[in-house]
Amino acid sequence: MREIIYNRYAAAEYAKKWALSRNDEYYNFDSIGGDCTNFASQCIYAGAKIMNFTPDTGWYYRSVNDRSAAWTGVEYLYKFLVNNKGAGPFAHTVAENEIRTGDIIQLGRNDGSFYHSLVVTQTAPHIRISAHTYDSLNRRLDSYVYETIRYIHIDGVRAW
């Protein structure tokens, strides 16, 4: 297995292109719980170009009926990114000042649950994000209301 560079620019450009619309190559989950993490995964894939097809714990999308929980679930995506030792993107949590374009931010509640995934499209002078479900294009992070937050920095991608 070798490590390759995560293309942050490609991830952010994808986010900006599709923030206010939908890519027909992917199912729109808005009507069944929200599309935010599906969109975040699409953006990550635009920068990573490698999926992980491990049953149960991988990160992949072939169709609406053939996808991993990590592709569309907030908590599952987090667990995949920070625990991934195989193919695909891998990450760790960081402080706000360490977040970079193409990274992921997740919003949560004080009870420890997280409910919304955002894609970082700019970091200076303010963090700006793009997202689905509550469609946003380059929205300032400080305009959101939330109880807790985590910043997920994508370190790189592993390929076979």
N, C-alpha and C positions, 0 to 999 in steps of 0.2 A: 504494500500500500504506500502511496506517495501523497504528499500534501501539495495542493495547488492554491493559488491566490484566489480569494473571493473578490469578484468584480463588483465593488461597491457602486461604481458609476452605473453599471448596467442595472443593478437592483433599483437604484433611485430613479433612473430614467423610466424603467418599467412602471414603477409606482406613480410617477407623474403622468405617464401616458394613459394609464387605466384607472386612476383614482375616481374619476367621475363617470365611468362607463364600465362595461364588462367585456372581457375577452371570451368569445364564444367557444374557445378550446376547453374552458372550465365551466362546471356547473355553478350557478348562482345560488348560494345558500341563504340569501336574505330571508326567504319565506319559511325557512326551517331552522331558525336559531341564529342566523347572522353569517355574514360573509367575510368578516374581518381577518380571521386567521387563514382562510383559504386565499385571500388576497395577499397577506403577508408571505405565505408559502410560495405563491406565484412570483413575488418579488425576489425572495431568497433564491428560488430556482433560476431566475433570470441572471443572478450573479454567481450562482454555484454551478449550474448545468449538470449536476449529478444528484440523483435520488438514491435513497437507501431502501431496497426492497425487502428488508428483513421482516418476516411475518410478525405481527403484533407490535413490535417496537420500532419499526422503520419509519421512513418519511417519504411518501410517494403518492402520485396521482396518475391513474390510468383512465379512470372514469368515475362518475358519481358513485357507482357501486363497487369500484375497485380502487380504493384509496386507503391510506393509513389514517388512524385517529390523529396522529401528529400533524397531518396536512391541514385539518380543519378545526382541531380543538385547541383552545388557548393553553390549558395546562399540559396537554400532550406535546404540543410544539415545544414548550419550554423544556420539558423533561427530555425530549429527544435532543435538542440542541446542546444542552449542558452535560448530557451523559453519553453522547454519541462517540464511540470509539471506532466505528466502522466507516463505510463510505458515506459521502455527503457532507453537508456543512456541520461545523461544530462551534461551540460558543461557551462563554461564561458571563456571569453577571458582573457589572461594573458600576462605578459611581457615575452620576450624571455628567460630570466633566470629562469622562472617558468615552462617551458615546460618539459614534461616527456615522456618517452618511451610509445608508444601507443596512444599519443595525435595526433591531426590533425593540420596541418599548411596549410593556404590558401594564394595563391599569387594573387595579384591584380594590378589594374591600378590606377593612380592618380585621375581618375574620380569617384572612389568609387566602381567600379565593380571588382569582383573577378572571376578568371577563372580557377584555378588549385588547386586541393586538394592533399596533401602529408601526408604520415603516418610517424610519428617519430619512428625510429628503434634504435636510439642511441642518447645520449645527451652529452657524454663526451669522449674525449676532445673536439670534435666538434659535432654539431647536424648533424645527418645523417638521410636520409629519404629513403623510398621506395615508388614507385608510378607506375601507369599505364598511358597510352596515350603516354607519352614519358617515356617508361619503364626504371625504375631506381631501383637498389638494393643497399642500404646503400650509396647513393650518398650524398656528403657533401652539406648541405644547402647553404653554401656560394659560391657554384659553379653556382647557379641559377642567372639569370638576371630578375629583376622584379621592379616595381615601389613602391608597398606597400605590406605589409604582415600582416597577423593576426595569432595569436597563440591560439588554442582552446584546453583548458585543460578539459578532461573528468573527472568530479567529481565522478561519480558513475552511478548506474543503479537502476531503480525502478521496482519492481515486484509486482504483485497482491497477 
